[in-house]
Amino acid sequence: MANQIADFFRLKPEEQAVAGAADHIKKFWDPRMKVKMAAHLAHGGDGLNPLALKAATLACKPATGQ
């Protein structure tokens, strides 16, 4: 889903695209989805395109291991 969101914003300049995708994730994703994404990011974020990776990193708090 993060890749699809990033694809929607990809025609904008990169800084705006990352900010737009991150804002969408912050506003519309359930907190559980953000926790799962943070865990995925902590393991390298495999499968995310570069724009989605940057946006998710901004929008999802890192997993704390607790």
PDB file with one MODEL, atoms N, CA, C and O in Angstrom:
MODEL        1
ATOM      1  N   MET A   1       0.824  -1.185   0.000  1.00  0.00           N
ATOM      2  CA  MET A   1       0.000   0.000   0.000  1.00  0.00           C
ATOM      3  C   MET A   1       0.876   1.261   0.000  1.00  0.00           C
ATOM      4  O   MET A   1       0.537   2.251  -0.649  1.00  0.00           O
ATOM      5  N   ALA A   2       1.979   1.227   0.712  1.00  0.00           N
ATOM      6  CA  ALA A   2       2.873   2.387   0.746  1.00  0.00           C
ATOM      7  C   ALA A   2       3.401   2.699  -0.657  1.00  0.00           C
ATOM      8  O   ALA A   2       3.532   3.865  -1.030  1.00  0.00           O
ATOM      9  N   ASN A   3       3.703   1.658  -1.427  1.00  0.00           N
ATOM     10  CA  ASN A   3       4.171   1.872  -2.799  1.00  0.00           C
ATOM     11  C   ASN A   3       3.088   2.529  -3.650  1.00  0.00           C
ATOM     12  O   ASN A   3       3.388   3.401  -4.465  1.00  0.00           O
ATOM     13  N   GLN A   4       1.837   2.122  -3.471  1.00  0.00           N
ATOM     14  CA  GLN A   4       0.740   2.717  -4.241  1.00  0.00           C
ATOM     15  C   GLN A   4       0.556   4.189  -3.877  1.00  0.00           C
ATOM     16  O   GLN A   4       0.322   5.023  -4.751  1.00  0.00           O
ATOM     17  N   ILE A   5       0.661   4.500  -2.607  1.00  0.00           N
ATOM     18  CA  ILE A   5       0.538   5.895  -2.172  1.00  0.00           C
ATOM     19  C   ILE A   5       1.675   6.716  -2.765  1.00  0.00           C
ATOM     20  O   ILE A   5       1.450   7.809  -3.285  1.00  0.00           O
ATOM     21  N   ALA A   6       2.883   6.198  -2.688  1.00  0.00           N
ATOM     22  CA  ALA A   6       4.037   6.906  -3.252  1.00  0.00           C
ATOM     23  C   ALA A   6       3.883   7.096  -4.758  1.00  0.00           C
ATOM     24  O   ALA A   6       4.228   8.152  -5.288  1.00  0.00           O
ATOM     25  N   ASP A   7       3.371   6.089  -5.446  1.00  0.00           N
ATOM     26  CA  ASP A   7       3.160   6.209  -6.890  1.00  0.00           C
ATOM     27  C   ASP A   7       2.192   7.345  -7.227  1.00  0.00           C
ATOM     28  O   ASP A   7       2.360   8.025  -8.240  1.00  0.00           O
ATOM     29  N   PHE A   8       1.187   7.549  -6.385  1.00  0.00           N
ATOM     30  CA  PHE A   8       0.229   8.629  -6.609  1.00  0.00           C
ATOM     31  C   PHE A   8       0.937   9.982  -6.602  1.00  0.00           C
ATOM     32  O   PHE A   8       0.586  10.866  -7.384  1.00  0.00           O
ATOM     33  N   PHE A   9       1.922  10.152  -5.733  1.00  0.00           N
ATOM     34  CA  PHE A   9       2.610  11.434  -5.578  1.00  0.00           C
ATOM     35  C   PHE A   9       3.861  11.569  -6.444  1.00  0.00           C
ATOM     36  O   PHE A   9       4.488  12.628  -6.437  1.00  0.00           O
ATOM     37  N   ARG A  10       4.240  10.533  -7.187  1.00  0.00           N
ATOM     38  CA  ARG A  10       5.538  10.506  -7.867  1.00  0.00           C
ATOM     39  C   ARG A  10       5.738  11.569  -8.945  1.00  0.00           C
ATOM     40  O   ARG A  10       6.878  11.846  -9.318  1.00  0.00           O
ATOM     41  N   LEU A  11       4.675  12.165  -9.449  1.00  0.00           N
ATOM     42  CA  LEU A  11       4.833  13.172 -10.497  1.00  0.00           C
ATOM     43  C   LEU A  11       5.225  14.536  -9.934  1.00  0.00           C
ATOM     44  O   LEU A  11       5.596  15.434 -10.690  1.00  0.00           O
ATOM     45  N   LYS A  12       5.147  14.695  -8.635  1.00  0.00           N
ATOM     46  CA  LYS A  12       5.575  15.939  -7.990  1.00  0.00           C
ATOM     47  C   LYS A  12       7.088  15.886  -7.780  1.00  0.00           C
ATOM     48  O   LYS A  12       7.691  14.815  -7.846  1.00  0.00           O
ATOM     49  N   PRO A  13       7.704  17.054  -7.527  1.00  0.00           N
ATOM     50  CA  PRO A  13       9.129  17.021  -7.163  1.00  0.00           C
ATOM     51  C   PRO A  13       9.331  16.110  -5.948  1.00  0.00           C
ATOM     52  O   PRO A  13       8.444  16.005  -5.101  1.00  0.00           O
ATOM     53  N   GLU A  14      10.476  15.461  -5.859  1.00  0.00           N
ATOM     54  CA  GLU A  14      10.696  14.425  -4.842  1.00  0.00           C
ATOM     55  C   GLU A  14      10.376  14.898  -3.425  1.00  0.00           C
ATOM     56  O   GLU A  14       9.716  14.177  -2.677  1.00  0.00           O
ATOM     57  N   GLU A  15      10.819  16.069  -3.048  1.00  0.00           N
ATOM     58  CA  GLU A  15      10.570  16.553  -1.683  1.00  0.00           C
ATOM     59  C   GLU A  15       9.070  16.657  -1.393  1.00  0.00           C
ATOM     60  O   GLU A  15       8.611  16.284  -0.314  1.00  0.00           O
ATOM     61  N   GLN A  16       8.320  17.163  -2.359  1.00  0.00           N
ATOM     62  CA  GLN A  16       6.869  17.273  -2.190  1.00  0.00           C
ATOM     63  C   GLN A  16       6.204  15.898  -2.208  1.00  0.00           C
ATOM     64  O   GLN A  16       5.249  15.656  -1.471  1.00  0.00           O
ATOM     65  N   ALA A  17       6.705  15.012  -3.040  1.00  0.00           N
ATOM     66  CA  ALA A  17       6.140  13.662  -3.130  1.00  0.00           C
ATOM     67  C   ALA A  17       6.337  12.904  -1.820  1.00  0.00           C
ATOM     68  O   ALA A  17       5.411  12.258  -1.331  1.00  0.00           O
ATOM     69  N   VAL A  18       7.526  12.980  -1.258  1.00  0.00           N
ATOM     70  CA  VAL A  18       7.808  12.307   0.011  1.00  0.00           C
ATOM     71  C   VAL A  18       6.918  12.897   1.105  1.00  0.00           C
ATOM     72  O   VAL A  18       6.309  12.159   1.880  1.00  0.00           O
ATOM     73  N   ALA A  19       6.845  14.215   1.166  1.00  0.00           N
ATOM     74  CA  ALA A  19       6.024  14.877   2.189  1.00  0.00           C
ATOM     75  C   ALA A  19       4.546  14.519   2.028  1.00  0.00           C
ATOM     76  O   ALA A  19       3.857  14.273   3.018  1.00  0.00           O
ATOM     77  N   GLY A  20       4.063  14.489   0.801  1.00  0.00           N
ATOM     78  CA  GLY A  20       2.659  14.159   0.553  1.00  0.00           C
ATOM     79  C   GLY A  20       2.330  12.727   0.935  1.00  0.00           C
ATOM     80  O   GLY A  20       1.298  12.468   1.554  1.00  0.00           O
ATOM     81  N   ALA A  21       3.201  11.799   0.569  1.00  0.00           N
ATOM     82  CA  ALA A  21       2.978  10.400   0.906  1.00  0.00           C
ATOM     83  C   ALA A  21       3.067  10.193   2.415  1.00  0.00           C
ATOM     84  O   ALA A  21       2.249   9.475   2.988  1.00  0.00           O
ATOM     85  N   ALA A  22       4.047  10.811   3.060  1.00  0.00           N
ATOM     86  CA  ALA A  22       4.191  10.688   4.513  1.00  0.00           C
ATOM     87  C   ALA A  22       2.970  11.270   5.224  1.00  0.00           C
ATOM     88  O   ALA A  22       2.477  10.692   6.193  1.00  0.00           O
ATOM     89  N   ASP A  23       2.490  12.403   4.745  1.00  0.00           N
ATOM     90  CA  ASP A  23       1.309  13.032   5.348  1.00  0.00           C
ATOM     91  C   ASP A  23       0.086  12.118   5.228  1.00  0.00           C
ATOM     92  O   ASP A  23      -0.694  11.981   6.170  1.00  0.00           O
ATOM     93  N   HIS A  24      -0.064  11.505   4.070  1.00  0.00           N
ATOM     94  CA  HIS A  24      -1.185  10.586   3.868  1.00  0.00           C
ATOM     95  C   HIS A  24      -1.099   9.405   4.850  1.00  0.00           C
ATOM     96  O   HIS A  24      -2.097   9.024   5.462  1.00  0.00           O
ATOM     97  N   ILE A  25       0.081   8.844   4.988  1.00  0.00           N
ATOM     98  CA  ILE A  25       0.258   7.722   5.911  1.00  0.00           C
ATOM     99  C   ILE A  25      -0.063   8.162   7.340  1.00  0.00           C
ATOM    100  O   ILE A  25      -0.773   7.461   8.061  1.00  0.00           O
ATOM    101  N   LYS A  26       0.453   9.312   7.744  1.00  0.00           N
ATOM    102  CA  LYS A  26       0.197   9.814   9.103  1.00  0.00           C
ATOM    103  C   LYS A  26      -1.291  10.011   9.363  1.00  0.00           C
ATOM    104  O   LYS A  26      -1.794   9.662  10.431  1.00  0.00           O
ATOM    105  N   LYS A  27      -1.987  10.569   8.385  1.00  0.00           N
ATOM    106  CA  LYS A  27      -3.402  10.915   8.574  1.00  0.00           C
ATOM    107  C   LYS A  27      -4.350   9.722   8.472  1.00  0.00           C
ATOM    108  O   LYS A  27      -5.330   9.646   9.212  1.00  0.00           O
ATOM    109  N   PHE A  28      -4.069   8.801   7.570  1.00  0.00           N
ATOM    110  CA  PHE A  28      -5.073   7.797   7.225  1.00  0.00           C
ATOM    111  C   PHE A  28      -4.750   6.361   7.624  1.00  0.00           C
ATOM    112  O   PHE A  28      -5.643   5.514   7.619  1.00  0.00           O
ATOM    113  N   TRP A  29      -3.527   6.071   7.963  1.00  0.00           N
ATOM    114  CA  TRP A  29      -3.214   4.702   8.360  1.00  0.00           C
ATOM    115  C   TRP A  29      -3.577   4.491   9.821  1.00  0.00           C
ATOM    116  O   TRP A  29      -3.362   5.362  10.664  1.00  0.00           O
ATOM    117  N   ASP A  30      -4.123   3.336  10.099  1.00  0.00           N
ATOM    118  CA  ASP A  30      -4.397   2.918  11.464  1.00  0.00           C
ATOM    119  C   ASP A  30      -3.056   2.823  12.208  1.00  0.00           C
ATOM    120  O   ASP A  30      -2.048   2.439  11.613  1.00  0.00           O
ATOM    121  N   PRO A  31      -3.037   3.167  13.495  1.00  0.00           N
ATOM    122  CA  PRO A  31      -1.772   3.069  14.239  1.00  0.00           C
ATOM    123  C   PRO A  31      -1.112   1.689  14.155  1.00  0.00           C
ATOM    124  O   PRO A  31       0.116   1.592  14.152  1.00  0.00           O
ATOM    125  N   ARG A  32      -1.907   0.634  14.088  1.00  0.00           N
ATOM    126  CA  ARG A  32      -1.328  -0.712  13.972  1.00  0.00           C
ATOM    127  C   ARG A  32      -0.578  -0.881  12.657  1.00  0.00           C
ATOM    128  O   ARG A  32       0.443  -1.567  12.606  1.00  0.00           O
ATOM    129  N   MET A  33      -1.079  -0.259  11.594  1.00  0.00           N
ATOM    130  CA  MET A  33      -0.390  -0.339  10.299  1.00  0.00           C
ATOM    131  C   MET A  33       0.964   0.368  10.385  1.00  0.00           C
ATOM    132  O   MET A  33       1.959  -0.111   9.841  1.00  0.00           O
ATOM    133  N   LYS A  34       0.990   1.512  11.075  1.00  0.00           N
ATOM    134  CA  LYS A  34       2.247   2.255  11.218  1.00  0.00           C
ATOM    135  C   LYS A  34       3.257   1.476  12.060  1.00  0.00           C
ATOM    136  O   LYS A  34       4.455   1.508  11.777  1.00  0.00           O
ATOM    137  N   VAL A  35       2.781   0.780  13.087  1.00  0.00           N
ATOM    138  CA  VAL A  35       3.678  -0.045  13.909  1.00  0.00           C
ATOM    139  C   VAL A  35       4.257  -1.186  13.065  1.00  0.00           C
ATOM    140  O   VAL A  35       5.448  -1.484  13.148  1.00  0.00           O
ATOM    141  N   LYS A  36       3.411  -1.815  12.261  1.00  0.00           N
ATOM    142  CA  LYS A  36       3.897  -2.901  11.391  1.00  0.00           C
ATOM    143  C   LYS A  36       4.905  -2.374  10.374  1.00  0.00           C
ATOM    144  O   LYS A  36       5.901  -3.036  10.081  1.00  0.00           O
ATOM    145  N   MET A  37       4.647  -1.188   9.840  1.00  0.00           N
ATOM    146  CA  MET A  37       5.585  -0.608   8.878  1.00  0.00           C
ATOM    147  C   MET A  37       6.897  -0.259   9.565  1.00  0.00           C
ATOM    148  O   MET A  37       7.965  -0.476   8.992  1.00  0.00           O
ATOM    149  N   ALA A  38       6.842   0.271  10.767  1.00  0.00           N
ATOM    150  CA  ALA A  38       8.073   0.583  11.500  1.00  0.00           C
ATOM    151  C   ALA A  38       8.908  -0.679  11.701  1.00  0.00           C
ATOM    152  O   ALA A  38      10.129  -0.646  11.555  1.00  0.00           O
ATOM    153  N   ALA A  39       8.257  -1.784  12.033  1.00  0.00           N
ATOM    154  CA  ALA A  39       8.970  -3.054  12.190  1.00  0.00           C
ATOM    155  C   ALA A  39       9.573  -3.500  10.860  1.00  0.00           C
ATOM    156  O   ALA A  39      10.699  -3.996  10.817  1.00  0.00           O
ATOM    157  N   HIS A  40       8.816  -3.319   9.775  1.00  0.00           N
ATOM    158  CA  HIS A  40       9.314  -3.677   8.444  1.00  0.00           C
ATOM    159  C   HIS A  40      10.534  -2.816   8.098  1.00  0.00           C
ATOM    160  O   HIS A  40      11.517  -3.315   7.549  1.00  0.00           O
ATOM    161  N   LEU A  41      10.465  -1.544   8.417  1.00  0.00           N
ATOM    162  CA  LEU A  41      11.595  -0.647   8.158  1.00  0.00           C
ATOM    163  C   LEU A  41      12.817  -1.049   8.970  1.00  0.00           C
ATOM    164  O   LEU A  41      13.947  -0.974   8.485  1.00  0.00           O
ATOM    165  N   ALA A  42      12.586  -1.477  10.211  1.00  0.00           N
ATOM    166  CA  ALA A  42      13.695  -1.894  11.066  1.00  0.00           C
ATOM    167  C   ALA A  42      14.423  -3.121  10.504  1.00  0.00           C
ATOM    168  O   ALA A  42      15.577  -3.378  10.845  1.00  0.00           O
ATOM    169  N   HIS A  43      13.741  -3.863   9.651  1.00  0.00           N
ATOM    170  CA  HIS A  43      14.351  -5.035   9.004  1.00  0.00           C
ATOM    171  C   HIS A  43      14.763  -4.740   7.564  1.00  0.00           C
ATOM    172  O   HIS A  43      14.997  -5.665   6.785  1.00  0.00           O
ATOM    173  N   GLY A  44      14.851  -3.473   7.209  1.00  0.00           N
ATOM    174  CA  GLY A  44      15.373  -3.091   5.902  1.00  0.00           C
ATOM    175  C   GLY A  44      14.363  -2.546   4.916  1.00  0.00           C
ATOM    176  O   GLY A  44      14.753  -1.929   3.925  1.00  0.00           O
ATOM    177  N   GLY A  45      13.081  -2.752   5.153  1.00  0.00           N
ATOM    178  CA  GLY A  45      12.068  -2.189   4.263  1.00  0.00           C
ATOM    179  C   GLY A  45      12.019  -2.827   2.882  1.00  0.00           C
ATOM    180  O   GLY A  45      11.661  -2.166   1.908  1.00  0.00           O
ATOM    181  N   ASP A  46      12.374  -4.097   2.788  1.00  0.00           N
ATOM    182  CA  ASP A  46      12.354  -4.782   1.487  1.00  0.00           C
ATOM    183  C   ASP A  46      11.016  -4.617   0.783  1.00  0.00           C
ATOM    184  O   ASP A  46       9.955  -4.706   1.402  1.00  0.00           O
ATOM    185  N   GLY A  47      11.084  -4.375  -0.522  1.00  0.00           N
ATOM    186  CA  GLY A  47       9.883  -4.279  -1.344  1.00  0.00           C
ATOM    187  C   GLY A  47       9.342  -2.876  -1.504  1.00  0.00           C
ATOM    188  O   GLY A  47       8.476  -2.639  -2.347  1.00  0.00           O
ATOM    189  N   LEU A  48       9.840  -1.938  -0.704  1.00  0.00           N
ATOM    190  CA  LEU A  48       9.369  -0.554  -0.838  1.00  0.00           C
ATOM    191  C   LEU A  48      10.180   0.164  -1.907  1.00  0.00           C
ATOM    192  O   LEU A  48      11.403   0.037  -1.974  1.00  0.00           O
ATOM    193  N   ASN A  49       9.473   0.924  -2.746  1.00  0.00           N
ATOM    194  CA  ASN A  49      10.213   1.725  -3.715  1.00  0.00           C
ATOM    195  C   ASN A  49      10.883   2.880  -2.961  1.00  0.00           C
ATOM    196  O   ASN A  49      10.489   3.171  -1.831  1.00  0.00           O
ATOM    197  N   PRO A  50      11.875   3.539  -3.546  1.00  0.00           N
ATOM    198  CA  PRO A  50      12.627   4.566  -2.825  1.00  0.00           C
ATOM    199  C   PRO A  50      11.756   5.691  -2.234  1.00  0.00           C
ATOM    200  O   PRO A  50      12.012   6.152  -1.122  1.00  0.00           O
ATOM    201  N   LEU A  51      10.753   6.119  -2.963  1.00  0.00           N
ATOM    202  CA  LEU A  51       9.875   7.176  -2.475  1.00  0.00           C
ATOM    203  C   LEU A  51       9.048   6.691  -1.282  1.00  0.00           C
ATOM    204  O   LEU A  51       8.907   7.406  -0.290  1.00  0.00           O
ATOM    205  N   ALA A  52       8.510   5.490  -1.378  1.00  0.00           N
ATOM    206  CA  ALA A  52       7.736   4.913  -0.274  1.00  0.00           C
ATOM    207  C   ALA A  52       8.618   4.701   0.951  1.00  0.00           C
ATOM    208  O   ALA A  52       8.176   4.921   2.078  1.00  0.00           O
ATOM    209  N   LEU A  53       9.841   4.283   0.742  1.00  0.00           N
ATOM    210  CA  LEU A  53      10.774   4.070   1.842  1.00  0.00           C
ATOM    211  C   LEU A  53      11.022   5.375   2.597  1.00  0.00           C
ATOM    212  O   LEU A  53      10.995   5.400   3.828  1.00  0.00           O
ATOM    213  N   LYS A  54      11.261   6.444   1.868  1.00  0.00           N
ATOM    214  CA  LYS A  54      11.495   7.745   2.508  1.00  0.00           C
ATOM    215  C   LYS A  54      10.256   8.228   3.247  1.00  0.00           C
ATOM    216  O   LYS A  54      10.350   8.708   4.376  1.00  0.00           O
ATOM    217  N   ALA A  55       9.102   8.103   2.614  1.00  0.00           N
ATOM    218  CA  ALA A  55       7.857   8.556   3.231  1.00  0.00           C
ATOM    219  C   ALA A  55       7.541   7.754   4.480  1.00  0.00           C
ATOM    220  O   ALA A  55       7.186   8.324   5.512  1.00  0.00           O
ATOM    221  N   ALA A  56       7.667   6.446   4.396  1.00  0.00           N
ATOM    222  CA  ALA A  56       7.373   5.588   5.548  1.00  0.00           C
ATOM    223  C   ALA A  56       8.333   5.867   6.694  1.00  0.00           C
ATOM    224  O   ALA A  56       7.935   5.831   7.859  1.00  0.00           O
ATOM    225  N   THR A  57       9.576   6.141   6.381  1.00  0.00           N
ATOM    226  CA  THR A  57      10.547   6.465   7.413  1.00  0.00           C
ATOM    227  C   THR A  57      10.140   7.732   8.154  1.00  0.00           C
ATOM    228  O   THR A  57      10.314   7.821   9.369  1.00  0.00           O
ATOM    229  N   LEU A  58       9.604   8.702   7.442  1.00  0.00           N
ATOM    230  CA  LEU A  58       9.141   9.931   8.082  1.00  0.00           C
ATOM    231  C   LEU A  58       7.856   9.725   8.869  1.00  0.00           C
ATOM    232  O   LEU A  58       7.670  10.340   9.919  1.00  0.00           O
ATOM    233  N   ALA A  59       6.983   8.885   8.384  1.00  0.00           N
ATOM    234  CA  ALA A  59       5.634   8.766   8.954  1.00  0.00           C
ATOM    235  C   ALA A  59       5.506   7.731  10.061  1.00  0.00           C
ATOM    236  O   ALA A  59       4.584   7.812  10.873  1.00  0.00           O
ATOM    237  N   CYS A  60       6.400   6.771  10.108  1.00  0.00           N
ATOM    238  CA  CYS A  60       6.232   5.652  11.046  1.00  0.00           C
ATOM    239  C   CYS A  60       7.365   5.665  12.053  1.00  0.00           C
ATOM    240  O   CYS A  60       8.539   5.699  11.684  1.00  0.00           O
ATOM    241  N   LYS A  61       7.011   5.637  13.305  1.00  0.00           N
ATOM    242  CA  LYS A  61       8.010   5.628  14.367  1.00  0.00           C
ATOM    243  C   LYS A  61       8.761   4.300  14.332  1.00  0.00           C
ATOM    244  O   LYS A  61       8.175   3.253  14.055  1.00  0.00           O
ATOM    245  N   PRO A  62      10.060   4.352  14.614  1.00  0.00           N
ATOM    246  CA  PRO A  62      10.831   3.108  14.615  1.00  0.00           C
ATOM    247  C   PRO A  62      10.328   2.143  15.682  1.00  0.00           C
ATOM    248  O   PRO A  62       9.863   2.558  16.744  1.00  0.00           O
ATOM    249  N   ALA A  63      10.428   0.864  15.389  1.00  0.00           N
ATOM    250  CA  ALA A  63      10.061  -0.161  16.364  1.00  0.00           C
ATOM    251  C   ALA A  63      11.022  -0.083  17.536  1.00  0.00           C
ATOM    252  O   ALA A  63      12.228   0.075  17.343  1.00  0.00           O
ATOM    253  N   THR A  64      10.496  -0.191  18.750  1.00  0.00           N
ATOM    254  CA  THR A  64      11.336  -0.067  19.938  1.00  0.00           C
ATOM    255  C   THR A  64      11.768  -1.414  20.490  1.00  0.00           C
ATOM    256  O   THR A  64      12.616  -1.473  21.381  1.00  0.00           O
ATOM    257  N   GLY A  65      11.198  -2.496  19.976  1.00  0.00           N
ATOM    258  CA  GLY A  65      11.545  -3.813  20.444  1.00  0.00           C
ATOM    259  C   GLY A  65      10.778  -4.241  21.678  1.00  0.00           C
ATOM    260  O   GLY A  65      11.065  -5.289  22.256  1.00  0.00           O
ATOM    261  N   GLN A  66       9.804  -3.438  22.089  1.00  0.00           N
ATOM    262  CA  GLN A  66       9.009  -3.765  23.277  1.00  0.00           C
ATOM    263  C   GLN A  66       7.715  -4.436  22.889  1.00  0.00           C
ATOM    264  O   GLN A  66       6.916  -4.784  23.758  1.00  0.00           O
TER     265      GLN A  66
ENDMDL
END
